[in-house]
């Protein structure tokens, strides 16, 4: 029996969605769904929910929870990764509260920025442990990474882990539906092309019946900017740089040096920027889970409709040889010609029985590539820090981050990094 292994299965709702999708695919009925998490209570919760789902869906998939990671991975054909190292408490709290002492504010802090750098540093060693296990017990498995920071972790698994890894993010498939719904436009029959880097990929083309829809999108967006709404940063970036970007405004507010600025506090109100958004979400999710858990665990009639998550469709295409197109995060093997070859890029990919094949994009518009490179700089220096163990590369990564460097002096950045290293303690043993 073939196996799909889910690492981080304690992410119960996401595991339910991905594995529920698999149970609805006729091509995947002979698979074992192997669950692993270091939190045994959450693992047991997920096992119960997936078993309930198997019953109501009438799936032939087998479901098994593992307490040993290597056993869970043994013989896997596909591996899905959805871990979070350090969790909300203490690590997310640390990522937000220590920078606040320096006047450095964030919204999400899970991609680049000072929070993204430190999330990477505590996650990379765990990912490389996964890679070592996989090389021993399932060396040919396809590793689908859903964990942020997406670009760095996918890069590390491919470059240093030696594992065939594709990063998947929700922002690609929801990009066009979101902006069209937001602007009151019909996206039925619309064709589009998206490429760049994760959370900063660009809607390069958007047409219907051969007609370029960008002029109408920009006209409506300019009108929309006259009132408060939840996508003001992205619309502003589109007006100034010419293209819409995949990830949300709350994310992009901290990827650039233009929006969160102590000397211009009015920008927070002007662009409706939700500072400290991610900690609020975490607290709300923790509280909501207390109620949802009771509703889900004992629900013998639990139902599921297939979601838009790419994972099950990728597995299905590889099993049936019926091709699909996805947006995937892969190494830049000449795909985007004006971004560094060392970078992980997000491009259209074709999936069939031969695997995931990225497509050639060529040059991005020069201003878009330039903005991407500002984030790639921090990504690559973060990898350098993690792989060499040299603390100075943490400083370099932070000094090259657009938002951090726009707010703090070099000495302040070094001091902030030192404080964060100390605050992380045993979460960053190689730097303490």
C-alpha positions in Angstrom: 0.0 0.0 0.0 1.3 3.5 -0.9 1.5 6.1 1.8 0.8 9.8 2.2 2.5 11.1 5.4 1.3 14.3 7.0 3.9 16.0 9.3 2.3 18.4 11.7 -1.0 16.6 11.7 -1.8 18.4 14.9 -2.8 21.3 12.6 -6.2 19.6 12.7 -8.3 21.6 10.4 -5.7 21.8 7.7 -5.0 18.1 8.0 -8.8 17.5 7.8 -8.9 19.6 4.6 -5.9 18.0 2.8 -6.5 14.4 3.8 -10.3 14.8 3.4 -9.5 15.9 -0.2 -7.4 12.8 -0.6 -10.2 10.6 0.6 -12.5 12.1 -2.1 -10.1 11.3 -4.9 -10.8 7.9 -6.6 -7.1 7.7 -7.6 -5.9 7.7 -3.9 -8.2 5.1 -2.4 -5.5 2.6 -1.9 -3.2 4.9 0.1 -2.4 4.9 3.8 -2.8 8.3 5.4 0.0 8.4 8.0 -0.3 11.1 10.7 2.5 12.4 12.8 2.8 15.2 15.3 4.9 15.8 18.4 1.8 16.9 20.3 0.2 13.6 21.2 -3.2 15.1 22.2 -3.5 17.1 19.0 -2.4 14.0 17.1 -5.1 11.9 18.7 -7.7 14.6 18.0 -6.7 14.6 14.3 -6.7 10.8 14.1 -10.3 10.7 15.5 -11.5 13.4 13.1 -9.9 11.8 10.1 -11.3 8.4 11.1 -14.8 9.9 11.4 -14.4 11.5 8.0 -13.3 8.2 6.5 -16.5 6.6 7.8 -18.9 9.2 6.4 -17.1 9.5 3.1 -16.9 5.8 2.6 -13.2 6.0 1.8 -11.0 3.0 1.3 -7.9 4.9 2.5 -6.4 3.5 5.7 -5.6 6.0 8.6 -2.9 5.5 11.1 -1.3 7.8 13.7 2.4 7.4 14.5 4.4 8.4 17.5 7.7 7.8 15.7 8.5 10.1 12.9 10.7 7.8 10.9 8.1 5.1 11.1 5.5 7.5 9.8 7.8 8.4 6.9 8.8 4.9 6.1 7.9 4.0 2.5 6.0 7.3 1.9 5.4 8.3 -1.7 4.2 11.7 -0.8 4.9 13.9 2.3 2.9 16.9 3.4 4.5 19.4 5.8 2.5 21.8 8.0 4.6 22.2 11.1 5.1 25.3 13.2 8.2 25.3 15.4 7.8 27.2 18.7 4.1 27.9 18.3 2.4 31.1 19.3 3.6 30.8 22.9 6.5 31.5 23.3 8.0 32.0 19.8 5.5 34.2 18.0 5.1 36.3 21.1 8.9 36.7 21.2 9.0 37.6 17.5 6.6 40.5 18.1 7.3 41.8 21.6 11.1 42.1 21.4 11.1 44.2 18.2 8.5 46.5 19.8 11.0 47.6 22.4 12.9 49.1 19.4 9.8 50.7 17.9 9.8 48.1 15.1 6.2 47.1 14.4 4.9 44.1 12.4 1.7 42.7 11.1 2.3 38.9 10.4 6.1 38.3 10.8 6.2 34.9 9.2 7.9 35.5 5.9 10.8 37.9 6.0 11.2 40.8 8.3 12.8 40.3 11.7 10.0 37.8 12.7 10.4 35.8 9.5 14.2 35.6 9.9 13.9 34.1 13.4 11.0 31.8 12.4 13.4 30.4 9.7 16.3 30.0 12.1 14.3 27.8 14.5 12.5 25.8 11.7 15.4 25.0 9.4 17.1 22.5 11.7 13.9 20.6 12.2 13.3 20.5 8.4 16.8 19.2 7.8 16.1 16.5 10.4 13.1 15.5 8.3 15.3 15.4 5.2 17.8 13.0 7.0 14.9 10.7 7.9 13.5 10.8 4.4 16.8 10.0 2.7 16.9 6.9 4.9 13.3 5.6 4.6 11.6 7.3 1.6 14.3 9.0 -0.5 12.2 9.3 -3.6 9.1 10.9 -1.9 7.8 14.2 -3.1 7.8 16.7 -0.2 5.0 19.3 -0.3 5.9 22.2 2.0 3.1 24.3 3.3 5.1 25.8 6.2 6.2 29.4 6.3 8.6 31.0 5.6 7.9 29.2 2.4 10.7 30.4 0.1 13.5 29.8 2.5 12.3 26.4 3.8 11.6 25.1 0.3 15.0 26.3 -0.8 16.8 24.6 2.1 15.0 21.3 1.6 16.0 21.3 -2.1 19.5 22.7 -1.8 20.8 21.3 1.5 18.3 18.6 2.4 18.5 16.7 -0.9 14.8 16.2 -1.0 12.5 16.8 -4.0 10.4 19.7 -2.6 7.7 21.9 -3.9 6.3 24.7 -1.8 2.6 25.4 -1.9 0.8 28.6 -0.9 -2.9 29.5 -1.0 -2.2 33.0 -2.3 -1.8 31.9 -5.9 -5.1 30.2 -6.5 -7.1 32.8 -4.6 -5.4 35.9 -6.1 -7.6 36.5 -9.1 -10.9 35.5 -7.5 -10.2 37.8 -4.6 -9.4 41.0 -6.6 -12.3 40.4 -9.0 -14.8 39.8 -6.2 -13.4 42.9 -4.3 -13.9 45.1 -7.4 -17.2 43.6 -8.4 -15.9 41.9 -11.5 -16.8 38.4 -12.9 -13.8 36.1 -13.0 -15.5 33.3 -14.9 -13.5 32.5 -18.0 -10.6 34.7 -17.0 -7.0 33.6 -17.9 -4.1 34.7 -15.9 -0.3 34.3 -15.4 1.4 34.7 -12.0 5.1 34.5 -11.2 7.6 36.0 -8.8 8.5 34.8 -5.3 6.2 33.5 -2.6 3.9 36.1 -1.1 5.3 38.5 -3.6 4.4 37.0 -6.9 2.9 39.2 -9.6 -0.2 39.0 -11.6 1.6 39.5 -14.9 -1.3 38.9 -17.3 -5.0 38.9 -16.8 -7.3 38.5 -19.9 -10.7 37.4 -21.0 -11.3 36.4 -24.6 -8.0 38.0 -25.5 -8.9 41.3 -23.9 -6.5 42.8 -21.3 -8.4 43.4 -18.1 -5.8 45.4 -16.3 -7.0 48.8 -17.4 -10.4 48.1 -15.9 -8.9 46.6 -12.8 -6.8 49.7 -12.2 -9.7 52.0 -12.9 -11.9 50.3 -10.3 -9.0 50.0 -7.9 -8.3 53.8 -8.0 -12.0 54.4 -7.2 -11.9 51.9 -4.4 -8.9 53.6 -2.8 -11.1 56.6 -2.1 -12.6 54.7 0.8 -11.3 52.4 3.5 -11.0 48.7 2.7 -8.8 45.7 3.6 -6.6 45.7 0.5 -5.2 49.2 0.4 -1.5 48.3 0.4 -1.8 46.0 -2.6 -3.8 48.5 -4.6 -1.2 51.2 -3.7 1.6 48.9 -4.9 -0.3 48.2 -8.1 -0.8 51.9 -8.8 2.9 52.7 -8.2 4.6 49.6 -9.7 2.0 48.5 -12.2 1.1 45.0 -11.1 -1.1 43.3 -8.5 0.6 41.1 -6.0 -0.5 37.7 -4.7 -0.3 38.0 -0.9 -2.6 40.1 1.3 -2.1 43.7 2.2 -1.4 42.9 5.9 1.6 40.8 4.7 2.9 43.2 2.1 2.8 46.1 4.5 5.9 44.7 6.2 7.7 43.4 3.0 8.4 46.9 1.8 9.9 50.1 3.4 6.9 52.3 2.5 4.1 51.6 4.9 5.0 51.0 8.6 7.1 54.0 9.6 7.5 55.6 13.0 8.1 59.0 11.3 4.9 58.7 9.3 2.3 57.2 11.8 -0.5 58.5 9.7 0.2 55.8 7.1 -1.2 53.1 9.4 -4.6 54.8 9.3 -4.3 55.9 5.6 -3.6 52.3 4.4 -5.7 50.5 7.0 -2.7 48.4 8.2 -3.5 45.9 11.0 -0.5 46.0 13.3 0.0 42.9 15.4 -2.5 41.0 13.3 -1.0 37.6 13.5 -0.9 37.4 17.4 -4.6 38.4 17.4 -5.4 35.6 14.9 -3.4 33.1 17.0 -5.3 34.0 20.2 -8.7 33.8 18.3 -7.8 30.5 16.8 -6.8 29.0 20.2 -10.1 30.2 21.7 -12.1 29.0 18.7 -10.5 25.5 18.8 -11.7 25.0 22.3 -15.3 25.1 20.9 -14.6 23.5 17.6 -12.8 20.5 19.2 -15.9 19.4 21.0 -17.9 19.8 17.8 -15.5 17.8 15.7 -14.1 15.0 17.8 -17.3 13.1 18.4 -19.1 14.0 15.2 -19.8 10.6 13.5 -21.5 12.5 10.7 -18.6 14.8 9.9 -18.7 15.8 6.2 -16.2 17.3 3.8 -16.2 18.9 0.4 -13.1 19.0 -1.7 -11.2 22.2 -1.2 -8.9 24.2 -3.6 -5.8 23.0 -1.8 -3.3 21.8 -4.4 -2.0 18.7 -2.5 -4.6 16.1 -3.5 -4.8 17.3 -7.1 -1.0 17.0 -7.4 -1.1 13.4 -6.0 -4.0 12.6 -8.4 -2.2 14.0 -11.4 0.9 12.0 -10.6 -1.1 8.8 -10.1 -3.4 9.2 -13.2 -1.1 11.1 -15.6 -3.9 13.6 -16.2 -2.1 16.9 -16.2 -2.9 19.9 -14.1 -1.4 23.4 -13.7 -0.5 24.8 -10.3 1.5 27.6 -8.8 4.5 26.1 -7.2 7.6 27.2 -5.3 10.7 25.7 -6.8 14.4 26.5 -7.3 15.1 29.1 -10.0 16.7 26.9 -12.6 16.7 29.6 -15.2 12.9 30.1 -14.9 12.8 33.8 -14.0 15.8 35.2 -15.8 16.2 38.4 -13.8 16.1 36.8 -10.4 19.1 35.0 -8.8 19.6 31.4 -9.6 20.0 30.7 -5.9 16.5 31.9 -5.2 13.3 29.9 -4.7 10.7 31.3 -7.1 6.9 30.8 -7.5 5.9 30.0 -11.1 3.3 28.0 -13.0 4.1 24.3 -13.0 2.6 21.3 -14.9 2.0 18.1 -12.9 1.6 14.7 -14.4 3.1 11.2 -13.8 6.6 12.5 -14.4 6.2 14.8 -11.4 6.1 18.6 -11.0 7.6 20.4 -14.0 8.1 24.2 -13.6 7.5 26.4 -16.7 9.8 29.1 -18.1 8.8 32.7 -17.3 11.7 34.8 -18.6 12.2 38.4 -17.3 9.8 39.9 -14.8 9.0 43.6 -15.3 12.2 45.3 -14.0 10.5 47.1 -11.1 8.8 43.8 -10.0 12.1 41.9 -10.1 13.8 44.7 -8.2 11.2 44.4 -5.4 11.6 40.7 -5.3 15.3 40.9 -5.0 15.0 43.1 -1.9 13.3 40.1 -0.2 15.5 37.5 -1.8 18.6 39.2 -0.2 17.2 38.6 3.3 16.1 35.1 2.4 19.6 34.1 1.1 21.4 35.6 4.1 19.1 33.9 6.5 20.0 30.6 4.8 23.7 31.5 5.1 23.2 32.1 8.8 21.4 28.8 9.4 23.8 26.7 7.4 27.1 28.2 8.6 26.0 29.0 12.2 27.6 32.4 11.9 25.8 35.0 13.9 27.0 37.9 11.7 24.9 36.5 8.8 21.8 37.0 11.0 22.8 40.6 11.3 23.3 40.8 7.5 19.9 39.3 6.8 18.2 41.8 9.2 20.2 44.8 7.8 19.1 43.9 4.3 15.4 43.5 5.2 13.5 46.4 3.7 11.3 47.3 6.6 13.8 46.7 9.4 16.5 48.7 7.7 14.1 51.6 7.0 13.3 51.9 10.7 16.5 51.1 12.6 20.2 52.0 12.5 22.7 49.2 11.9 23.7 49.2 15.6 20.1 48.9 16.7 19.6 46.0 14.3 22.6 44.2 15.7 21.3 44.8 19.3 17.8 43.7 18.3 19.1 40.5 16.8 21.2 39.8 19.9 18.1 40.3 22.1 16.0 38.0 20.0 18.7 35.3 20.0 18.8 35.5 23.8 15.0 35.6 24.2 14.7 32.4 22.0 17.1 30.6 24.3 16.9 26.8 23.6 14.9 27.4 20.4 18.2 28.5 18.9 20.8 26.4 20.6 23.4 26.8 17.9 23.5 30.6 18.4 23.2 30.7 22.2 
